[in-house]
């Protein structure tokens, strides 16, 4: 086993423990750019990595009452069918180079968007709260449909790139439900919804032969102590600086993939 694999898992796990985000956004580009993993295999393996870790986190948040199951169901109505359709497209596309190129380009775009979302999340939430205050009746009528649409977008993006279930999903929820989403409920709802989405997408990629379970085991071996250590160091590090550092890494990775 290459020592870079558990080391990569450890570094990503520590970032997740420190910031609460960044797992999927960092793991897939790290596998492609540093470990030299094929894009389709990186996405499939990362989906299983995210599914397993989020299953543990989602169980904890559910036990604490942090998950808003009504919103989770609305998201799933959009994300799971969208994931199935995307898997069907990937399995029917015959040219491997076309699929790999599409995944790399889309992953680069999503990483750049996620970098800006990471920095602007609070400001976007404040703007949504101000908008809802002025148009509360109309917005609440269309909220169910908008939530299903947000889930569909996440379903496509996550299945194609393995990225989006964290920072993008949380930002969408914050913009759709600015008053309803407390910090704990925001994280819990986002993680609980990500569990069935990442597992479904991961099963599809496994069926297509895009999962390296030896690599997955090595990454998990490093990520578990990384998350524990990062969580214990959270109070010692400035969260604003951490988010800026995370956004910078995402932006750099996105530009590298696009270049």
C-alpha positions as CSV (number, residue, x, y, z in Angstrom):
1,X,0.0,0.0,0.0
2,X,1.4,3.4,-1.0
3,X,1.9,5.6,2.0
4,X,0.5,8.5,0.0
5,X,-3.0,7.0,0.1
6,X,-3.5,6.9,3.9
7,X,-1.6,10.3,4.2
8,X,-4.1,11.8,1.7
9,X,-7.0,10.4,3.7
10,X,-5.5,11.8,6.8
11,X,-5.1,15.3,5.4
12,X,-8.6,15.4,4.0
13,X,-10.0,14.0,7.2
14,X,-8.2,16.6,9.2
15,X,-9.7,19.4,7.0
16,X,-13.1,17.9,7.4
17,X,-12.7,17.8,11.2
18,X,-11.4,21.4,11.3
19,X,-14.0,23.0,9.0
20,X,-16.9,20.5,8.7
21,X,-16.7,20.6,4.9
22,X,-14.3,19.8,2.2
23,X,-14.2,15.9,2.2
24,X,-15.7,15.3,-1.3
25,X,-14.4,18.6,-2.6
26,X,-10.8,17.8,-1.8
27,X,-10.7,14.0,-2.1
28,X,-11.6,13.6,-5.8
29,X,-9.2,16.3,-7.2
30,X,-6.5,15.0,-4.8
31,X,-6.8,11.5,-6.2
32,X,-6.7,12.8,-9.8
33,X,-4.0,15.4,-9.5
34,X,-1.7,13.9,-6.8
35,X,-2.4,10.1,-6.8
36,X,-2.8,9.8,-10.6
37,X,-6.1,8.0,-10.3
38,X,-8.3,7.9,-13.4
39,X,-11.2,10.4,-13.2
40,X,-14.0,7.9,-13.3
41,X,-12.3,5.7,-10.7
42,X,-11.7,8.8,-8.5
43,X,-15.3,9.8,-8.6
44,X,-16.6,6.3,-7.9
45,X,-14.2,5.7,-5.0
46,X,-14.8,9.1,-3.6
47,X,-18.6,8.5,-3.6
48,X,-18.1,5.4,-1.4
49,X,-15.7,7.3,0.8
50,X,-18.3,10.0,1.2
51,X,-21.2,7.6,1.7
52,X,-19.5,5.6,4.5
53,X,-18.3,8.7,6.4
54,X,-21.6,10.5,6.0
55,X,-23.5,7.4,7.1
56,X,-21.7,7.6,10.4
57,X,-22.2,11.4,10.7
58,X,-25.8,11.2,9.6
59,X,-26.6,8.6,12.3
60,X,-25.2,10.9,14.9
61,X,-27.1,14.0,13.7
62,X,-30.3,12.0,13.5
63,X,-29.9,10.8,17.1
64,X,-29.5,14.5,18.1
65,X,-32.6,15.5,16.2
66,X,-30.7,17.7,13.8
67,X,-32.2,16.3,10.5
68,X,-35.3,18.0,9.0
69,X,-36.9,14.9,7.4
70,X,-39.5,16.9,5.4
71,X,-36.7,18.7,3.6
72,X,-34.7,15.5,3.2
73,X,-37.6,13.9,1.5
74,X,-38.1,16.8,-0.8
75,X,-34.4,16.8,-1.8
76,X,-34.5,13.0,-2.4
77,X,-37.5,13.4,-4.7
78,X,-35.2,15.3,-7.0
79,X,-31.8,13.9,-6.3
80,X,-32.3,10.2,-6.5
81,X,-34.1,10.1,-9.9
82,X,-31.6,12.6,-11.2
83,X,-28.7,10.3,-10.0
84,X,-30.3,7.3,-11.7
85,X,-30.7,9.2,-15.0
86,X,-27.1,10.4,-14.8
87,X,-25.8,6.9,-14.1
88,X,-27.8,5.7,-17.1
89,X,-26.1,8.3,-19.2
90,X,-22.6,7.4,-17.9
91,X,-23.2,3.7,-18.5
92,X,-24.5,4.3,-22.1
93,X,-21.7,6.6,-23.1
94,X,-19.2,4.3,-24.9
95,X,-16.2,6.5,-25.2
96,X,-14.1,6.3,-22.0
97,X,-12.0,9.4,-23.0
98,X,-15.2,11.5,-23.5
99,X,-16.5,10.5,-20.0
100,X,-13.2,11.2,-18.4
101,X,-12.8,14.6,-20.1
102,X,-16.4,15.5,-19.2
103,X,-15.9,14.6,-15.6
104,X,-12.6,16.5,-15.3
105,X,-14.0,19.7,-16.8
106,X,-17.2,19.6,-14.8
107,X,-15.3,18.8,-11.6
108,X,-13.0,21.8,-12.2
109,X,-16.1,24.1,-12.7
110,X,-17.8,22.8,-9.6
111,X,-14.6,23.2,-7.5
112,X,-14.3,26.9,-8.6
113,X,-18.0,27.5,-7.8
114,X,-17.6,25.7,-4.4
115,X,-14.6,27.9,-3.5
116,X,-16.7,31.0,-3.9
117,X,-19.7,29.5,-2.2
118,X,-17.5,28.5,0.8
119,X,-16.5,32.2,1.2
120,X,-19.9,33.7,0.5
121,X,-22.2,31.2,2.3
122,X,-23.1,33.5,5.2
123,X,-23.7,36.5,2.9
124,X,-25.9,34.4,0.6
125,X,-27.9,33.3,3.6
126,X,-28.4,36.8,4.7
127,X,-29.5,37.9,1.2
128,X,-32.0,35.0,1.1
129,X,-33.4,36.0,4.6
130,X,-33.9,39.6,3.4
131,X,-35.7,38.4,0.2
132,X,-37.9,36.0,2.1
133,X,-39.0,38.7,4.5
134,X,-40.3,40.8,1.6
135,X,-42.0,38.0,-0.4
136,X,-42.7,35.4,2.2
137,X,-46.1,34.2,1.0
138,X,-45.0,33.7,-2.7
139,X,-41.7,32.0,-1.8
140,X,-43.3,29.6,0.6
141,X,-45.7,28.4,-2.1
142,X,-42.9,27.5,-4.5
143,X,-40.5,26.2,-1.8
144,X,-41.4,22.5,-2.2
145,X,-40.8,22.6,-6.0
146,X,-37.6,24.6,-5.6
147,X,-36.3,22.1,-3.1
148,X,-37.0,19.2,-5.4
149,X,-35.2,21.2,-8.2
150,X,-32.2,21.8,-5.9
151,X,-32.1,18.1,-5.1
152,X,-32.1,17.2,-8.9
153,X,-29.2,19.6,-9.5
154,X,-27.3,18.0,-6.6
155,X,-28.1,14.5,-7.9
156,X,-26.6,15.2,-11.3
157,X,-23.5,17.1,-10.0
158,X,-22.7,14.6,-7.2
159,X,-23.1,11.6,-9.5
160,X,-20.9,13.1,-12.2
161,X,-18.2,14.6,-9.9
162,X,-18.8,13.3,-6.3
163,X,-18.6,16.9,-5.3
164,X,-21.5,19.1,-4.2
165,X,-23.3,17.3,-1.4
166,X,-21.5,19.3,1.3
167,X,-20.8,23.0,0.6
168,X,-23.2,23.4,-2.3
169,X,-26.0,21.4,-0.7
170,X,-25.7,23.4,2.6
171,X,-25.7,26.7,0.7
172,X,-28.8,25.7,-1.3
173,X,-30.6,24.8,2.0
174,X,-29.5,28.1,3.6
175,X,-30.9,30.1,0.7
176,X,-34.1,28.1,0.5
177,X,-34.8,28.0,4.3
178,X,-32.9,30.9,5.8
179,X,-35.1,31.2,8.9
180,X,-35.7,27.5,9.4
181,X,-32.1,26.3,9.2
182,X,-30.2,26.6,12.5
183,X,-26.5,25.7,12.2
184,X,-27.1,22.2,13.6
185,X,-30.1,21.5,11.5
186,X,-28.4,22.8,8.4
187,X,-25.4,20.4,8.8
188,X,-27.6,17.5,9.9
189,X,-30.1,17.8,7.0
190,X,-27.4,18.2,4.5
191,X,-25.5,15.1,5.7
192,X,-28.6,12.9,6.0
193,X,-29.7,13.7,2.5
194,X,-26.2,13.0,1.2
195,X,-26.2,9.5,2.6
196,X,-28.8,7.9,0.1
197,X,-27.5,10.1,-2.7
198,X,-23.8,9.1,-2.4
199,X,-24.6,5.5,-1.7
200,X,-26.9,5.2,-4.8
201,X,-24.4,7.0,-7.0
202,X,-21.6,4.9,-5.5
203,X,-23.5,1.6,-6.2
204,X,-24.0,2.8,-9.8
205,X,-20.3,3.5,-10.2
206,X,-19.4,0.1,-8.6
207,X,-21.7,-1.6,-11.2
208,X,-19.7,0.2,-13.9
209,X,-16.4,-0.9,-12.4
210,X,-15.3,2.6,-11.3
211,X,-14.5,1.8,-7.6
212,X,-11.1,0.8,-6.2
213,X,-11.8,-0.8,-2.9
214,X,-8.1,-1.2,-1.9
215,X,-7.6,2.6,-2.4
216,X,-10.9,3.2,-0.5
217,X,-9.6,1.2,2.5
218,X,-6.3,3.1,2.5
219,X,-8.1,6.5,2.4
220,X,-10.4,5.5,5.2
221,X,-7.5,4.2,7.2
222,X,-6.0,7.7,7.2
223,X,-9.2,9.8,7.3
224,X,-10.6,8.4,10.6
225,X,-7.7,9.6,12.8
226,X,-7.5,12.8,10.7
227,X,-11.1,13.7,11.5
228,X,-10.6,12.9,15.2
229,X,-7.5,15.1,15.4
230,X,-9.0,17.9,13.3
231,X,-12.1,18.0,15.4
232,X,-10.0,18.4,18.6
233,X,-8.0,21.2,17.1
234,X,-11.0,23.2,15.9
235,X,-11.0,25.6,18.9
236,X,-7.4,26.4,18.4
237,X,-7.6,27.7,14.8
238,X,-9.3,30.7,13.4
239,X,-12.4,29.5,11.4
240,X,-12.3,32.4,9.0
241,X,-8.7,31.6,8.1
242,X,-9.6,28.0,7.7
243,X,-12.4,28.7,5.3
244,X,-10.2,31.0,3.3
245,X,-7.5,28.3,3.1
246,X,-10.1,25.7,2.1
247,X,-11.5,28.0,-0.6
248,X,-8.0,28.7,-1.9
249,X,-7.3,25.0,-2.2
250,X,-10.5,24.3,-4.0
251,X,-9.9,27.2,-6.4
252,X,-6.4,26.0,-7.1
253,X,-7.5,22.5,-7.7
254,X,-10.4,23.6,-10.0
255,X,-8.1,25.8,-12.1
256,X,-5.6,22.9,-12.4
257,X,-8.3,20.6,-13.6
258,X,-9.6,23.1,-16.1
259,X,-6.1,23.9,-17.3
